[in-house]
Amino acid sequence: MVVGENKKIILNTMEEKRMFVLEDDANILYGLEAQFTADNFEVETSEGEEDLDEILQKIKDFSPAYIILDLILPKLDGFDIIKKMKEDDELSEVQIFIFTDISDEDSRQRSLKLGADYIFFKDEFDTYEFSEKVKKIISNQGKVADREKSAEEDEGEDDMGLD
């Protein structure tokens, strides 16, 4: 796994448990859908048959907090999707988890530079292991956000003389 510098803290509330999965391998796609649905994520999927504008609109319409993206798709280039998402005000905050067969250093660096948050390689994880790692990352982000919120509330009470 590679972690990008683009990590954002997202509260782990039900409305934030929306995952878009963009993967052309049906076994992986539906395996991931089942794993996340079982943990109460609302999941939307695509096999990447749309053109770039169509897929971006589909993602916007669903409004996910997270996307799992394969870099190699039938009609789309995953790098173009990352670039367009990060340039779009509605999509720029969506966390991007890359799950791909491409494991060369150039592709890894290019993904991170374009704005991917995490990169996982399919030859290192099966869908279950991958989904568990993603859920753990999301859960940990929620815990960090809760601690930060609690610290801010404590700070606000101190400012109001409520010690």
SULBEL-V218069 format. One record per residue. N is the residue number from 1. BURIAL is b if it has 24 or more other ideal C-beta (glycine too) atoms within 12 Angstrom, else e. Layout:
BEGIN
N,BURIAL ; N,BURIAL
END
This chain:
BEGIN
1,e ; 2,b ; 3,e ; 4,b ; 5,e ; 6,b ; 7,b ; 8,b ; 9,e ; 10,b ; 11,e ; 12,b ; 13,e ; 14,e ; 15,e ; 16,b ; 17,b ; 18,b ; 19,b ; 20,b ; 21,b ; 22,b ; 23,b ; 24,b ; 25,b ; 26,e ; 27,e ; 28,b ; 29,b ; 30,e ; 31,b ; 32,b ; 33,b ; 34,e ; 35,b ; 36,b ; 37,e ; 38,e ; 39,e ; 40,e ; 41,b ; 42,e ; 43,b ; 44,b ; 45,b ; 46,b ; 47,b ; 48,b ; 49,e ; 50,e ; 51,e ; 52,b ; 53,e ; 54,e ; 55,b ; 56,b ; 57,e ; 58,b ; 59,b ; 60,e ; 61,e ; 62,b ; 63,e ; 64,b ; 65,b ; 66,b ; 67,b ; 68,b ; 69,b ; 70,b ; 71,b ; 72,b ; 73,b ; 74,e ; 75,e ; 76,b ; 77,b ; 78,b ; 79,b ; 80,b ; 81,b ; 82,b ; 83,b ; 84,b ; 85,b ; 86,b ; 87,e ; 88,e ; 89,e ; 90,e ; 91,b ; 92,e ; 93,e ; 94,b ; 95,b ; 96,b ; 97,b ; 98,b ; 99,b ; 100,b ; 101,e ; 102,b ; 103,e ; 104,e ; 105,e ; 106,e ; 107,b ; 108,b ; 109,e ; 110,b ; 111,b ; 112,b ; 113,e ; 114,b ; 115,b ; 116,b ; 117,b ; 118,b ; 119,b ; 120,b ; 121,b ; 122,b ; 123,e ; 124,e ; 125,b ; 126,e ; 127,b ; 128,e ; 129,e ; 130,b ; 131,b ; 132,e ; 133,b ; 134,b ; 135,b ; 136,e ; 137,b ; 138,b ; 139,e ; 140,e ; 141,b ; 142,e ; 143,e ; 144,e ; 145,e ; 146,e ; 147,e ; 148,e ; 149,e ; 150,e ; 151,e ; 152,e ; 153,e ; 154,e ; 155,e ; 156,e ; 157,e ; 158,e ; 159,e ; 160,e ; 161,e ; 162,e ; 163,e
END
